[in-house]
Amino acid sequence: MITAQIHQQLNATVRETRFSFLSNRYGGKVRDTYRHGDRLVLVTTDRISAFDHILRQTIPFKGQVLNQLAAWFFEQTSDIVSNHVLSVPDPNITIARRCRALPVEFVIRGYLAGHAWRVYQSGGRELCGHRLPDGLRQNSPLPTPILTPATKATEGHDEDISRAGILARGILNSDLFDELERISLALFRRGTEKAAERGLILVDTKYEFGLDEEGGIVLIDEIHTPDSSRYFYADTYERLLAADEPQRQLSKEFVREWLMEHGFQGLEGQSLPDLTDTFRVQVAQRYIELFEQVTGRPFQPDTSTEPMIRMEQRLRQALALD
């Protein structure tokens, strides 16, 4: 049933929003953000990015999956750290409190996968100040989860950075950094527990934080979604690792792999390929599968053929603009 709905939604996705009744719009890779007084309106679109490029094609229901999965995990972790969510008036929309965003992504890695594996495979044995042991293979568990921060670039690629580098540049002070590291590791442990309950392994993820008006730490952006995290299936992990075979995973990594197979890694001179409709459907199925696997809930898509009208009506009501 859901596959038919995905096909029907191929031409009714949310590429971008421009609400005339809201101002101060900022368009990111995936979200359109509006400032409204002391609140932010975060619209998670169906855009998809890889290698720091926004792809030309959209993914049906992707925005709904990301927004609703993030909302679920914000609830599951609210005892660890305060978050920015005020309400979720629409499957694609979160209304959040405004915070001063910190310019560092807190990336936690429990396994040698993705970017960390590419560094290791090229001979690197140090990542953001952490020494990696010899003899690891792709997707091996690390001795202990590590924090590998990245500076948030306004353009181009984010940059790996160590604790020492962050302190030396004056980006964060030591007390704030250490507290954010503690919180990030606690969030990763909670995410690991929730994933394990559903037969999954949380491989790596990133967290973003802000400070409220009183200087309190607030978890912002998203948490444990397919765009910010990588998951393996637990039941086949050991067998595939022993056989040195690719892991069954739920993440955006397979989109990057598809792009690499089609000659694109975001390097200068490379042409961005177009996603086929068949692949767009497969990506949507993966996102929905992760939502259902992690939450244990069936995904209930809003199949409106006019999503902009739907969102505007719900936003006006939520913001008391009517």
Backbone as a ProteinNet text record, in pm:
[ID]
protein_1_A
[PRIMARY]
MITAQIHQQLNATVRETRFSFLSNRYGGKVRDTYRHGDRLVLVTTDRISAFDHILRQTIPFKGQVLNQLAAWFFEQTSDIVSNHVLSVPDPNITIARRCRALPVEFVIRGYLAGHAWRVYQSGGRELCGHRLPDGLRQNSPLPTPILTPATKATEGHDEDISRAGILARGILNSDLFDELERISLALFRRGTEKAAERGLILVDTKYEFGLDEEGGIVLIDEIHTPDSSRYFYADTYERLLAADEPQRQLSKEFVREWLMEHGFQGLEGQSLPDLTDTFRVQVAQRYIELFEQVTGRPFQPDTSTEPMIRMEQRLRQALALD
[TERTIARY]
82.8	0	86.6	189.6	271	347.1	386.5	459	371.8	244.5	153.2	140.2	135.3	125	251.2	366.3	491.7	489.1	448.9	440.5	345.6	233	135.6	189.2	283.2	334.4	457.4	505.8	627.9	619.2	501.3	483.7	413.9	406.9	344.1	433.5	563.8	658.5	678.1	746.6	773.8	918.7	938.4	1073.8	1122.8	1039.6	1073.7	945.3	953.6	838.4	872.8	770.7	785.8	652.1	636.6	511.9	513.1	418.4	415.8	386.6	322.3	286.6	397.9	509.5	625.7	745.2	834	951.8	1078.7	1191	1321.2	1339.4	1320.7	1334.8	1481.1	1521.7	1654.2	1637	1689.7	1680.6	1809.1	1804.4	1919.9	1919.1	1996.7	2002.5	1869.6	1804.9	1680.4	1566	1595.3	1489.3	1480.2	1357.2	1330.7	1294.4	1367.3	1348.6	1301.9	1198.6	1144.2	1150.8	1184.4	1179.3	1042.5	980.8	850.5	852.5	890.8	904.8	1014.3	979.3	1078.8	1074.7	1008.1	996	1056.8	1087.8	1129.6	1026.7	1000.3	917.7	1011.8	1024.1	1114.8	1032.4	1048.6	976.1	1074.7	1052.2	1139.9	1085.2	1159.2	1114.9	1153.2	1122.7	1158.5	1289.3	1364.2	1496.6	1588.6	1687.5	1788.1	1924.6	2022.5	2156.9	2256.6	2366.8	2478.1	2604.2	2714.7	2842.7	2827.7	2745.8	2723.9	2661.4	2588	2512.9	2365.7	2277.5	2134.3	2100.7	2044.8	2012.2	1889.8	1881.4	1772.3	1637.2	1638.7	1513.4	1480.8	1352.5	1304.6	1261.5	1241.9	1203.8	1066.9	966.4	833.2	834.1	765.2	744.9	871.9	984.6	1109.7	1098.5	1042.2	1029.4	942.5	833.6	745.2	817.5	892.9	967	1066.7	1146.3	1249.8	1188.5	1085.9	1026.9	962.8	890.6	819.7	913.9	1017	1113.5	1194	1234.1	1306.7	1219.4	1091.6	1001.2	991.5	985.1	977.7	1102.8	1219.6	1344.3	1367.3	1319.4	1328.9	1252.7	1136.4	1059.4	1134.7	1198.8	1267.5	1393.5	1442.5	1569.1	1553.5	1430.4	1409.1	1457.8	1476.2	1528.7	1680	1746	1891.5	1929.2	1856.7	1886.7	1759.9	1745.2	1631.7	1641.8	1528.3	1530.3	1443.8	1447.4	1384.5	1238.8	1181.2	1047.7	940	852.8	734.5	609.3	598.8	483.8	516.6	436.3	449.9	311.4	275.6	139.5	110.3	213.9	199.4	309.2	285.1	389.6	524.5	525.4	650.7	703.8	631.8	663.7	683.2	787.2	809	819.3	747.9	763.6	855	962.5	1068	1102.3	1161.1	1208.3	1341.6	1361.8	1486.5	1600.5	1714.2	1835.1	1952.3	2061.3	2185	2258.7	2255.5	2315.6	2467	2523.7	2668.9	2727.3	2841.1	2894	2975.5	2934.4	3005.6	2903.5	2926.5	2846.3	2916.7	2842.5	2899.1	2868.8	2967.6	2952.6	3005.9	2920.3	2961.1	2968.8	3080.1	3101	3126.2	3048	3068.5	3132.5	3136.1	3187.2	3267.2	3354.1	3439.8	3366.3	3289.8	3206	3205.7	3159.8	3142.7	3271.9	3265.2	3380.6	3498.4	3471.2	3580.3	3652.2	3578.3	3641.1	3723.2	3672.7	3747	3879.9	3880.3	4005.3	4098.5	4045.6	4125	4180.3	4098.4	4138.9	4252.2	4254	4359.2	4488.2	4490.1	4610.9	4605.2	4500.2	4489	4461.4	4527.8	4506.1	4468.5	4447.3	4402.8	4283.9	4178.9	4058.1	4014.4	4026.6	3983.5	4048.3	4177.4	4251.4	4243.5	4166.9	4155.9	4245	4328.8	4415.5	4338.3	4329.4	4258.2	4356.7	4323	4416.4	4430.2	4542.8	4561.2	4473.7	4454.4	4387.6	4236.3	4177.6	4032.6	3989.9	3871.3	3815.3	3692.8	3644.7	3527	3410.6	3345.9	3230	3264.4	3394.2	3433.2	3384.9	3350.8	3321.1	3448.9	3440.2	3553.7	3565.4	3685	3700.5	3598.1	3565.9	3462.4	3412.5	3287.4	3239.7	3325	3350	3435.2	3360.6	3399.2	3346.1	3440.5	3387.9	3467.8	3397.6	3420.5	3346.3	3378.2	3287.6	3308.9	3258.4	3333.8	3286.5	3180.6	3079.1	2967.8	2998.9	3025.2	3060	2933.6	2938.9	2826.5	2825.7	2942.3	2953.8	3057.8	3038.8	3137.4	3128.4	3239.5	3240.8	3263.8	3195.8	3227.9	3369.1	3432.8	3574.1	3588.3	3652.7	3684.6	3772.6	3750.9	3831.1	3838.5	3947.3	3965.6	3921.1	3913.5	3885	3989.1	4116.3	4223.7	4206.6	4166.4	4147	4032	3923.9	3809.2	3846.8	3921.7	3963.6	4064	4156.4	4258.8	4197.7	4093.5	4027.9	3928.3	3903.3	3807.8	3664	3636	3499.3	3409	3460.3	3391.3	3494.8	3450.9	3544.7	3544.1	3639.4	3658.5	3540.2	3483.9	3372.8	3251.6	3220.4	3104.7	3128.9	3248.6	3279.2	3263.9	3320.4	3317.1	3174.2	3091.4	2952.4	2876.7	2903.3	2837.9	2884.5	3010.6	3058.1	2987	2971.3	2903.3	2759.1	2691.4	2552.6	2544.9	2635	2633.6	2651.6	2743.5	2765.5	2644	2578	2457.3	2344.1	2331.3	2230.2	2258.9	2386.6	2423.8	2391.1	2415.1	2380.1	2229.1	2149.4	2004.1	1960.8	2019.3	1987.5	2026.1	2140	2185	2086.7	2038.4	1941.7	1811.1	1760.9	1635.3	1650	1764	1787.2	1793.8	1864.3	1879.3	1744.9	1654.1	1520.9	1446.8	1485	1417	1503.9	1611.1	1693.6	1789.2	1827.3	1917.3	2039.5	2144.5	2266.3	2280.5	2290	2319	2469.3	2510.3	2651.7	2720.3	2661.7	2715.2	2603.6	2624.6	2521.7	2582.9	2505.5	2552.5	2444.7	2490.4	2400.6	2439.7	2338	2362.5	2297.2	2361.4	2316.2	2308.9	2228.1	2221.6	2216.8	2221.9	2209.4	2086.2	2006.2	1890.1	1932.8	1836.9	1868.4	1940.9	1919.6	1987.1	2119.3	2157.8	2281.7	2266.8	2143.7	2120.5	2138.4	2184	2208.8	2077.3	2059.4	1937	1975.7	1917.9	1937.9	1847.8	1905.7	1830.8	1844.9	1786.7	1798	1722.9	1790.3	1725.5	1804.8	1749.8	1819.1	1784	1887.2	1876.5	1788.6	1792.4	1718.1	1809.8	1754.6	1840	1936	1905.1	1995.6	2112.2	2094.5	2200.3	2265.3	2216	2260.2	2272.5	2343.6	2358.3	2318.5	2238.7	2194.8	2229.3	2272.4	2287.9	2181	2145.1	2059.8	2146.2	2098.8	2177.6	2186.4	2081.3	2077.2	2178.8	2223	2320.3	2456.6	2470.6	2594.1	2718.6	2722.7	2843.1	2878.5	2779.3	2806.1	2864.5	2808.3	2857	2994	3017.8	3148.7	3255.3	3226.7	3323.5	3353.5	3251.8	3269.4	3322.4	3344	3391.4	3297.6	3168.4	3066.4	2995.1	2934.1	2861.8	2749.6	2730.3	2625	2488.2	2384.7	2248.6	2226.3	2194.4	2185.4	2066	2026.5	1923.9	1988.6	2018.8	2082.5	2081.4	2142.2	2153.3	2278	2357.6	2482.9	2459.4	2348.2	2326.9	2299.7	2252.5	2235.9	2373.9	2464.8	2601.8	2665	2641.8	2698.1	2642.3	2512.5	2450.9	2515.2	2536.8	2599.3	2742.1	2816.2	2953.2	2954.5	2859.2	2848.6	2818.8	2759	2727.1	2826.2	2946	3056.5	3053.7	2988.4	2980.7	3015.6	3113.9	3150.4	3160.2	3101.6	3105.4	3235.9	3318.9	3448.8	3436.6	3529.6	3528.1	3532.9	3448.2	3444.4	3347.9	3292.8	3198.1	3056.7	2977.3	2839.3	2744.1	2653.6	2555.7	2453.2	2440	2343.5	2201.2	2104.9	1964.1	1920.3	1846.4	1790.9	1673	1668.5	1555.5	1434.8	1316.2	1195.9	1199.5	1252.8	1262.8	1349.1	1460.4	1548.4	1485.3	1413.2	1344.6	1245.6	1175.4	1081.3	1156.5	1269.8	1348.7	1398.7	1441.9	1489.2	1374.3	1257.6	1142.1	1108.5	1114.2	1086.1	1184.6	1312.1	1414.1	1384.6	1350.4	1321.6	1201.5	1097.9	977.9	1008	1087.5	1125	1196.8	1287	1359.8	1264.6	1173.6	1077.8	1002.1	950.8	870	953.1	1075.8	1162.3	1202.3	1238.6	1287.1	1174	1063.3	956.5	861.4	855	757.1	616.6	605.4	474.8	461.7	340.2	321.9	331.3	395.2	405.1	271.8	219.3	92.1	119.1	134.3	168.2	49.5	76.1	-25.3	-10.3	-108.3	-97.7	-162.8	-167.6	-226	-158.4	-239.4	-183.3	-144.8	-184	-148.3	-85.9	33.5	92.5	115.7	139.9	162.5	36.4	-78.1	-204.3	-228.1	-206.6	-222.7	-134.1	-6.5	87.5	51.7	12.7	-21.7	-141	-242.7	-360.5	-323.8	-243.2	-207.6	-113.2	-25.7	64.8	-10.6	-101.8	-180.3	-256	-310.8	-384.1	-289.5	-174.9	-78.8	-21.2	-2.8	56.1	-50.2	-177.1	-290.3	-289.3	-273.9	-268	-401.6	-498	-629.5	-723.3
-120.5	0	125.9	129.3	249.9	275.6	168.8	189	261.5	225.8	295.5	441.8	469.1	608.2	686.9	621.2	688.5	727.6	634	663.1	780.4	781.9	888.6	1024	1021.1	1146	1198.5	1129.1	1171	1313.8	1355	1489.7	1584.2	1545.5	1631.3	1643.6	1651.4	1663.9	1811	1833.4	1969.2	2003	2075.3	2114.6	2233.4	2333.6	2449.2	2520.2	2602.3	2678.5	2826.3	2907.1	3052.7	3107.4	3107.5	3154	3306.9	3368.8	3514.8	3579.6	3506.5	3562.9	3547.1	3484.9	3471.9	3538.9	3592.1	3661.5	3595.2	3655	3606	3458.4	3424.4	3285.1	3252	3134	3080.5	2941.2	2916.5	2785.3	2707.9	2599.4	2512.8	2399.9	2297	2183.7	2109.1	2098.3	2021.2	2105.8	2196.1	2270.8	2415	2464.1	2606.4	2658.2	2758.8	2809.5	2954	2983.7	3119.3	3165.1	3291.8	3350.6	3414.5	3387.5	3446.2	3483.7	3607.7	3652.5	3575.1	3515.5	3437.8	3290.7	3260.2	3122.7	3105	2981.5	2943.7	2848	2864	2768.3	2687.7	2558.9	2470.4	2380.7	2398.9	2318.3	2218.6	2091.2	1988.4	1949.1	1984.6	1960.3	1818.9	1788.7	1659.2	1665.6	1775.3	1783	1678.9	1637.3	1546.1	1595.5	1587.2	1632.4	1519.8	1528.2	1434.1	1501.8	1474.6	1537.2	1689.4	1742.9	1887.1	1948.8	1869.5	1918.7	1881.2	1975.4	1945.8	1883.7	1765.4	1696.4	1760.2	1746.7	1812.4	1746	1617.9	1546.3	1538.7	1529.6	1518.7	1375	1346.1	1212.3	1219.3	1151.7	1156.3	1117.5	1197.3	1174.3	1186	1219.7	1228.6	1331.9	1448	1552.2	1508.4	1438.7	1390.4	1290.1	1198.3	1099.2	1168.1	1258.3	1323.8	1402.5	1481.9	1567.7	1486.6	1380.8	1302.1	1210.8	1158.2	1075.5	1160.7	1280.8	1370.7	1406.8	1435.9	1470.5	1355.1	1231.9	1114.4	1101.4	1121.5	1107.4	1225.9	1344.8	1455.3	1420.2	1356.6	1314.7	1208.6	1114.8	1003.6	1046.7	1166.5	1212.2	1339.8	1380.9	1509.5	1508.8	1389.4	1382.5	1402.6	1392.9	1409.1	1555.3	1620.8	1760.5	1825.3	1952.1	2027.2	2037.8	2041.6	2058	2176.6	2206.4	2329.3	2314.7	2195.6	2172.6	2237	2316.7	2370.9	2297	2269.6	2195.2	2142.1	2043.7	1984.6	1989.9	2104.1	2121.8	2054.1	2003.5	1942.5	1837.3	1731.6	1629.5	1683.8	1796.3	1853.5	1967.7	2008	2134.6	2116.1	2179.6	2193.2	2340.6	2381.6	2517.2	2506.1	2584	2569.8	2704.8	2699.3	2823.1	2862.6	2991.9	3042.3	3027.6	2984.6	2971.4	3024.6	3049.8	3086.4	2957.8	2922.1	2795.6	2800.1	2691	2679.4	2623.5	2676.2	2643.7	2514.8	2413.8	2285.8	2173	2074.7	1953.1	1850.7	1791.6	1691.4	1553.4	1498.2	1370.8	1259.6	1163.5	1049.2	925.8	854.9	734.7	615.3	510.1	387.2	278	298.6	199	269	193.6	249	239.3	342.3	341.7	480.6	485.9	614.2	692.9	819.7	909.8	857.5	804	753.3	638.9	551.3	439.8	491.7	591.4	643.4	703.9	771.5	824.7	710.2	610	495.7	417.3	394.6	317.4	386.4	520.1	595.3	602	538.2	533.7	618.7	699.3	783	701.3	732.5	662	757.8	882.7	978.8	1054.5	1066.6	1135.6	1227.8	1357.8	1459.7	1440.2	1402.7	1386.8	1248.5	1158.4	1021	929.1	851	755.8	627.2	584.3	461.2	345.2	229.4	116.1	56.3	-5.5	-80.4	-206.3	-263.5	-392.5	-388.6	-270.9	-262.7	-283.4	-334.2	-347.6	-257	-240.7	-157	-207.6	-114.6	-140.3	-208.6	-219.5	-272.8	-179.8	-237.7	-150.4	-83.7	41	109.7	65.9	74.9	33.6	98.7	224.8	297.3	408.3	448.7	558.6	683.1	752	870.9	991.3	1108	1233.3	1286.8	1309.9	1364.8	1490.8	1604.7	1726.1	1774.1	1855.2	1919.2	2061.9	2153.3	2290.9	2298.6	2379.9	2390.6	2497.9	2453.6	2545.3	2605.2	2736	2798.5	2758.9	2727.4	2677.6	2566.8	2470.9	2363.8	2262	2192.6	2080.4	2126	2057.3	2076.5	2023.7	2074.8	2041.7	1968.2	1849.6	1778.8	1866.6	1859.5	1940.3	1869.1	1886.6	1823.2	1918.1	1863.7	1947.9	2058.4	2021.4	2119.7	2230.5	2192.9	2292.1	2386.6	2332.6	2414.9	2515	2468.7	2559.1	2662.3	2619.7	2711.1	2823	2790.6	2893.1	2976.8	2940.7	3014.8	2993.1	2881.6	2852.8	2822.2	2742	2710.5	2709.8	2735.4	2722.3	2577.4	2543.6	2404	2350.8	2431.4	2383.5	2351.9	2439.2	2417.3	2297.5	2288.4	2173.9	2042.8	2035.7	1910	1871.4	1970.8	1940.3	1891.5	1952.8	1909.3	1769.3	1737.6	1602.5	1502.1	1536.4	1447.3	1422.6	1529.4	1517.2	1434.7	1459.4	1387.1	1237.6	1200.2	1058.3	995.9	1072.5	1022.7	1004.7	1097.6	1084.7	963.7	941.6	826.1	695.3	691.7	571.2	546.7	653.3	637.9	591.8	652.8	611.1	467.2	426.3	287.2	191.9	229.5	146	133.4	244.2	242.8	161.8	176.3	100.1	-48.9	-84.7	-226.7	-291.1	-215.2	-268	-307.1	-246.2	-269.4	-345.6	-410.1	-493.7	-416.6	-297.2	-213.8	-175	-134	-80.6	64.6	156	295.5	306.3	331.9	327.3	460.3	567.3	701.5	802.4	921.7	1024.4	1159.7	1264.3	1398.6	1472	1559.1	1642.3	1788.8	1873.4	2017.3	2081.6	2184.7	2248.7	2399.7	2459.7	2604.5	2644.1	2774.1	2828	2917	2903	2990.1	3123.7	3208.8	3344.1	3342.8	3236.4	3225.7	3150.5	3112.2	3037.9	2888.7	2840.9	2698.1	2623.6	2499.9	2417.6	2359.6	2369.6	2320.5	2235.5	2117.1	2031.3	2082.3	2105.6	2165.2	2079.1	2126.3	2066.7	1934.4	1820.3	1690.1	1592.4	1472.7	1373	1233	1155	1011.9	984.2	1074.4	1053.5	990.6	942.3	885.9	987.5	1116.6	1218.2	1245.5	1219.6	1252.7	1129.8	1011.1	889.2	773.4	672.5	548.8	433	340.9	224.5	97.4	-6.9	-142	-232.3	-337.5	-441.9	-530.2	-552	-626.7	-775.5	-833.6	-978.7	-1033.2	-949.6	-995.9	-928.5	-845	-766.7	-853.9	-945.6	-1023.9	-1110	-1171.6	-1257.8	-1178.2	-1063.2	-982.5	-923	-886.4	-833.2	-940.2	-1063.3	-1172.8	-1206.2	-1191.9	-1221.3	-1102.2	-989.5	-866.4	-824.4	-834	-796.4	-669.9	-595.9	-474	-504.3	-413.7	-430.5	-393.3	-461.8	-417.1	-294.1	-184.7	-63.3	22.1	105.2	205.5	341	411.5	541.9	604.3	721.4	788.4	745	657.5	617.1	551.6	477.9	410.2	510.7	632.1	738	785.7	802.7	841.1	733.6	607.1	497.5	499	527.5	536.1	648.4	761.8	874.9	840.6	773.6	735.9	638.3	546.1	453.5	526	643.8	724.4	839.3	823.2	914.8	1046.8	1052.8	1180.9	1164.7	1244.4	1251.4	1395.9	1485.7	1626.3	1695.5	1630.6	1688.2	1782.9	1874.3	1973.7	1904.8	1951.2	1896.5	1780.7	1727.4	1616.6	1670.4	1598.1	1638.4	1564.7	1639.5	1581.2	1501.2	1371	1291.2	1312.6	1283	1288.8	1155	1161	1039.8	992.9	866.4	810.6	799	795.4	779.2	646.5	543.9	413.9	424.7	495.2	510.1	601.3	704.2	792.8	712.6	620.4	535.7	448.2	392.7	308.5	388.1	511.5	595.2	622.1	655.6	680.8	557.2	440.7	316.3	295.7	328	312.9	406.7	530.9	626.5	581.5	536.8	492	366.3	276.2	154.6	188.2	285.3	321.9	380.1	466.9	523.8	413.2	317.8	212	117.2	88.5	-3.1	56.8	184.9	248.3	275.3	329.4	370.4	257.2	154.1	48.6	91.7	203.7	256.8	252.8	230.7	241.8	387.3	409.8	545.9	584.1	698.9	747.4	869.7	848.8	961.9	1053.2	1182.4	1277.1	1288.1	1238.6	1227.3	1344.4	1458.5	1576.2	1605.6	1631	1667.9	1814.9	1889.9	2031.5	2055.2	2003.8	2013.9	2156.8	2249.2	2387.7	2447.5	2418	2468.8	2408.9	2279	2211.4	2273.8	2292.6	2346.6	2489.6	2570.5	2709.5	2716.2	2636.6	2637.1	2598	2494.4	2448.3	2545.3	2608.9	2706.4	2829.2	2878.9	2995.5	2966.8	2848.5	2810.8	2800.6	2736.1	2716.8	2848.1	2942.8	3070.9	3177	3133.9	3223	3344	3317.7	3425.9	3448.3	3361.3	3377.3	3460.1
0	0	0	88.1	98.3	-30.1	-103.4	-228.2	-329.1	-336.3	-427.1	-388	-257.7	-211.9	-245.5	-236.4	-273.4	-420.9	-506.7	-650.1	-675.1	-606.8	-627	-582.5	-488	-430.9	-504.1	-604.8	-674.2	-726.2	-768	-822.8	-725.6	-598.9	-497.6	-375.7	-398.6	-288.6	-252	-142.3	-95.1	-127.6	-235.6	-276	-193.2	-179.9	-97.6	-58.1	43.4	88.6	88.4	64.6	73.7	122.5	253.9	313.3	320	252.2	244.2	378.6	469.5	599.3	701.9	662.9	750	684.3	764.8	712	762.6	726.5	773.1	740.4	613.9	570.6	545.3	591.5	559.5	503.8	384.5	323.5	342	419.3	437.9	336.7	365	273	268.7	383.6	391.8	447.7	541.2	607.7	558.4	556.8	541.5	679.6	726.2	861.9	856.7	935.1	944.2	1089.6	1107.7	1241.2	1261.1	1375.2	1407.8	1555.5	1582.3	1720	1789.1	1903.9	1979.6	1940.8	1828.6	1783.3	1644.3	1613.2	1478.9	1421.1	1294	1221.3	1133.1	1161.3	1089.5	998.1	868.2	771.1	711.1	735.7	681	544.2	440.2	303.5	259.9	134.2	76.3	-1.9	19	-44	17.5	-60.4	-8.1	-54.4	33.1	0.3	23.4	-46.1	-28.3	-78.7	-12.4	-48	-54	38.5	50.6	-73.9	-149.6	-264.4	-247.6	-276.8	-277.4	-412.3	-409.6	-533.3	-598.3	-729	-801.3	-776.8	-746.6	-725.6	-575.3	-546.6	-409	-379	-250.3	-205.4	-137.9	-193.7	-133.2	14.7	94.5	238.1	321.5	261.7	338.2	449.6	418.1	519.4	635.5	604.6	710.8	800.4	739.3	817.9	910.1	855.6	935.9	1050.4	1020.3	1122.2	1233.8	1195.9	1297.1	1375.7	1310.1	1382.8	1480.1	1436.5	1526.6	1646.4	1621.7	1732.1	1831.2	1780.8	1868	1953.7	1891.7	1967.1	2061.1	2025.7	2120.1	2247.9	2232.9	2349.9	2430.1	2360	2425.9	2500.4	2472.6	2532.4	2614.4	2639.4	2707.1	2851.9	2909.3	3045.9	3049.9	2934.1	2927.7	2905.9	2814.3	2782.4	2729	2757.9	2705.9	2554.3	2484.2	2338.9	2296.7	2170.3	2121.6	2080.6	2087.8	2033.6	2122.1	2057.4	2123.2	2078.7	1947.7	1896.2	1757.8	1715.4	1581.6	1517.1	1457.6	1407.4	1274.3	1208.7	1076.3	1062.1	982.4	966.4	921.5	850.9	800.8	886	989.6	1057.4	1207.2	1258.2	1401.9	1435.6	1537.8	1591	1712.6	1709.7	1810.4	1871.6	1988.8	2049.3	1987.5	1975.8	1918.1	2017.7	1966.3	2047	1966.1	2035.4	1964.6	1930.3	1801.9	1758.7	1775.2	1824.2	1838.2	1709	1663.6	1530.4	1524.2	1600.7	1602.3	1598.1	1512.1	1513.3	1601.9	1693.7	1783.7	1726.8	1656.6	1587.3	1677.5	1709.3	1790.6	1700.6	1709.7	1628	1719.2	1697.7	1772.4	1689.2	1557.3	1463.8	1355.2	1289.9	1186.1	1052.3	1022.1	901.8	839.1	713.5	647.1	637.2	676.1	667	748.5	867.7	951.5	881.9	817.1	745.3	628.2	557.1	442.1	487.4	601.7	656.3	694.2	761.5	807.4	689.7	589.4	471.9	396.5	402.3	333.6	414.1	530.3	612.5	737.4	752.7	871.1	995.8	1103.5	1229.7	1342.4	1308.5	1408.1	1352	1432.4	1390.3	1502.5	1475.5	1572.2	1709.1	1707.9	1832.2	1892.6	1832.2	1882.5	1798.9	1866.7	1798.3	1775.5	1650.8	1616.2	1608.5	1664.4	1662.4	1523.3	1498.2	1373.2	1376	1257.9	1248.9	1244.5	1236.1	1225.7	1080.4	1062.4	928.1	918.1	797.6	778.4	863.3	933.7	1019.3	1151.3	1183.3	1314	1425.7	1542.2	1656.9	1704.3	1743.1	1803.5	1949.6	2007.6	2147.1	2239.2	2211.4	2284.2	2192.4	2203.2	2117.7	2136.2	2027.1	2031.4	1974.2	2021.8	1970.3	1863.3	1744.2	1634.7	1584.1	1648.8	1614.3	1472.5	1421.6	1291.6	1300.2	1242.2	1233.6	1125.6	1147.3	1054	950.2	829	720.8	660.6	629.7	559.9	413.6	359.5	222.9	221.6	130	114.7	226.1	248.2	340.6	484.3	578.1	718.7	743.2	847.3	873.3	1005.4	1000.3	1123.5	1211.4	1341.7	1432.2	1566.9	1636.6	1767.1	1878.6	1999	2115	2126.5	2108.6	2119.4	2016	1894.2	1789.5	1821.3	1876.2	1912	2020.6	2120.5	2228.6	2178.4	2092.7	2042.1	1958.6	1883.3	1800.4	1879.8	2002.8	2084.1	2041.9	1976	1931	2049.6	2143.4	2267.8	2379.7	2502.7	2613.4	2664	2745.7	2785.3	2865.4	2955.2	3037.1	2950.4	2856.3	2769.5	2678.9	2623.6	2536.3	2612.4	2730.5	2806	2844.2	2876	2909	2785.2	2670.4	2546.7	2506.1	2532.1	2505.5	2595.9	2722.6	2816.2	2771	2732.9	2688.4	2560.2	2467.6	2339.8	2361	2447.6	2474.1	2543.5	2630.5	2696.2	2595	2501.3	2396	2308.4	2279.2	2197.2	2268.8	2398.4	2475.1	2470.6	2484.6	2479.3	2339.4	2236.3	2101.1	2074.5	2130.1	2116.4	2182.5	2301.3	2372.9	2294.6	2243.7	2169.4	2040.9	1973.5	1850.7	1880.7	1988.5	2023.4	2053.5	2115.6	2144.6	2017.7	1906.2	1779.2	1679.7	1730.5	1643.6	1554.9	1597.2	1518.5	1600.5	1529.8	1590.8	1546.1	1642	1608.7	1589	1466.5	1428.8	1457.4	1408.3	1431.3	1412.4	1461.8	1452.6	1483.5	1463.5	1499.3	1577.9	1665.7	1745.8	1727.2	1732.1	1726.9	1848.3	1898.6	2021.4	2005.2	2090.8	2100.5	2246.2	2269.8	2405.3	2410.7	2516.3	2531.2	2591.9	2621.7	2669.8	2803.3	2881.1	3011.9	3002.3	2880.7	2863.2	2881.9	2892.8	2907.7	2776.9	2785.7	2667.3	2615.5	2483.3	2419.4	2298.8	2289	2172	2060	1942	1831.1	1705.6	1597.1	1463.8	1457.3	1462.2	1454.2	1540.3	1557.9	1639.2	1591.2	1564.9	1531.7	1409.2	1311.5	1187.2	1082.4	969.2	863.9	803.3	813	758.8	851.3	979.9	1075.6	1136.7	1102.3	1170.5	1073.3	1119.4	1043.8	1135.5	1081.9	1157	1080.4	1151.8	1096.2	1157.5	1083.4	1139.8	1230.8	1353.6	1452	1420.2	1361.5	1346.8	1246.3	1152.5	1053.2	1069.1	1172.1	1184.2	1195.7	1290.6	1315	1193.8	1132	1015.9	900.2	872.1	760.8	791.8	917.9	955.7	938.3	982.6	971.2	826.2	739.6	597.5	519.7	590.6	526.2	413.2	440.4	343.6	390	298.2	337.7	435.6	529.4	627.9	569.7	617.5	591.6	678.6	615.9	694.8	655.6	748.1	725.5	750.7	644.6	655.1	516.5	507.2	377.8	301.9	361.9	298.6	163.4	147.7	19.9	-91.3	-56.3	-156.7	-202.3	-106.3	-142.7	-230.7	-196	-275.5	-417.8	-431.9	-564.6	-645.4	-580.6	-650.1	-692.2	-603	-638.3	-755.4	-757.9	-871.1	-1001.3	-989.6	-1107.6	-1124.5	-1066.3	-1094.1	-1021.8	-904.5	-834.2	-686.9	-642.4	-501	-453.6	-530.6	-493.5	-527	-609	-643.2	-761.9	-769.9	-877.3	-1013.8	-1104.3	-1239	-1257	-1146.6	-1157.5	-1176.5	-1254.5	-1281.6	-1189.2	-1131.4	-1040.5	-1121.1	-1096.4	-1172.4	-1122.5	-1208.6	-1170.6	-1111.5	-1001.9	-943.3	-1028.6	-1058.9	-1132.8	-1040.5	-1097.7	-1016.1	-940.6	-1004.7	-937.2	-812.4	-822.7	-706.1	-601.9	-644.1	-549.2	-464.3	-527.6	-453.8	-354.4	-395.5	-306.3	-185.3	-209.4	-99	-1.7	-54.3	31.2	114.3	52	124.6	238.4	216.1	321	439.4	408.3	514.7	597.6	530	600	681.7	625.2	697.3	827.1	822.5	943.8	1047.8	1004.9	1099.6	1171.6	1095.2	1154.3	1238.6	1193.5	1267.8	1401.9	1401.8	1524.2	1623.4	1574.4	1665.6	1701.4	1616.1	1636.4	1600.1	1530.9	1491.1	1339	1286.8	1141.8	1098.5	986.8	933.7	870.3	910.1	857.7	768.8	638.3	551.7	528.4	520.7	476.2	325.1	252.5	106.9	33.9	98.1	35	-98.7	-201.7	-332.3	-336.1	-233	-220.7	-83.9	-62.4	71.7	117.3	25.1	65.2	127.7	68.9	123.8	261.6	274.5	402.6	509.8	477	575.2	613	515.8	545.9	640.8	616.2	703	845.7	859.7	994.2	1064.4	987.2	1045.6	1095.1	1015.3	1055.9	1184.3	1194.4	1315.3	1434.8	1414.7	1524.7	1574.1	1482.2	1517.7	1549.1	1547.9	1576.3	1484.7	1355.6	1258.1	1187.1	1209.4	1144.9	1231.9
[MASK]
++++++++++++++++++++++++++++++++++++++++++++++++++++++++++++++++++++++++++++++++++++++++++++++++++++++++++++++++++++++++++++++++++++++++++++++++++++++++++++++++++++++++++++++++++++++++++++++++++++++++++++++++++++++++++++++++++++++++++++++++++++++++++++++++++++++++++++++++++++++++++++++++++++++++++++++++++++++++++++++++++

